[in-house]
């Protein structure tokens, strides 16, 4: 049985990291998570097929412009 994003974010191991959900999609927390990835690669979106939970420490994002950060989030959102 798949786990829903909201339930995954309640795990103590994730909750203690204070994850940020960077979207305003009302049903986002009800979406099933089919896979979990951890990556600092900024061009990872083409490698995803949708339904993944992407964990990132944000180190790579901290060193780029606000425009590049927004592109990163848009690219991920486009992959679902």
GIHU-V464676 format. One record per residue. N is the residue number from 1. RES is the residue in one small letter. BURIAL is 1 if it has 24 or more other ideal C-beta (glycine too) atoms within 12 Angstrom, else 0. Layout:
BEGIN
n=N res=RES burial=BURIAL
n=N res=RES burial=BURIAL
END
This chain:
BEGIN
n=1 res=x burial=0
n=2 res=x burial=0
n=3 res=x burial=0
n=4 res=x burial=0
n=5 res=x burial=1
n=6 res=x burial=0
n=7 res=x burial=0
n=8 res=x burial=1
n=9 res=x burial=1
n=10 res=x burial=0
n=11 res=x burial=0
n=12 res=x burial=0
n=13 res=x burial=0
n=14 res=x burial=0
n=15 res=x burial=0
n=16 res=x burial=0
n=17 res=x burial=0
n=18 res=x burial=0
n=19 res=x burial=0
n=20 res=x burial=0
n=21 res=x burial=0
n=22 res=x burial=0
n=23 res=x burial=0
n=24 res=x burial=0
n=25 res=x burial=0
n=26 res=x burial=0
n=27 res=x burial=0
n=28 res=x burial=0
n=29 res=x burial=0
n=30 res=x burial=0
n=31 res=x burial=1
n=32 res=x burial=0
n=33 res=x burial=1
n=34 res=x burial=0
n=35 res=x burial=0
n=36 res=x burial=0
n=37 res=x burial=0
n=38 res=x burial=0
n=39 res=x burial=0
n=40 res=x burial=0
n=41 res=x burial=0
n=42 res=x burial=1
n=43 res=x burial=0
n=44 res=x burial=0
n=45 res=x burial=0
n=46 res=x burial=0
n=47 res=x burial=0
n=48 res=x burial=0
n=49 res=x burial=0
n=50 res=x burial=0
n=51 res=x burial=0
n=52 res=x burial=1
n=53 res=x burial=1
n=54 res=x burial=1
n=55 res=x burial=0
n=56 res=x burial=1
n=57 res=x burial=0
n=58 res=x burial=0
n=59 res=x burial=0
n=60 res=x burial=0
n=61 res=x burial=1
n=62 res=x burial=0
n=63 res=x burial=0
n=64 res=x burial=0
n=65 res=x burial=0
n=66 res=x burial=0
n=67 res=x burial=0
n=68 res=x burial=0
n=69 res=x burial=0
n=70 res=x burial=0
n=71 res=x burial=0
n=72 res=x burial=1
n=73 res=x burial=1
n=74 res=x burial=0
n=75 res=x burial=0
n=76 res=x burial=1
n=77 res=x burial=0
n=78 res=x burial=0
n=79 res=x burial=0
n=80 res=x burial=0
END
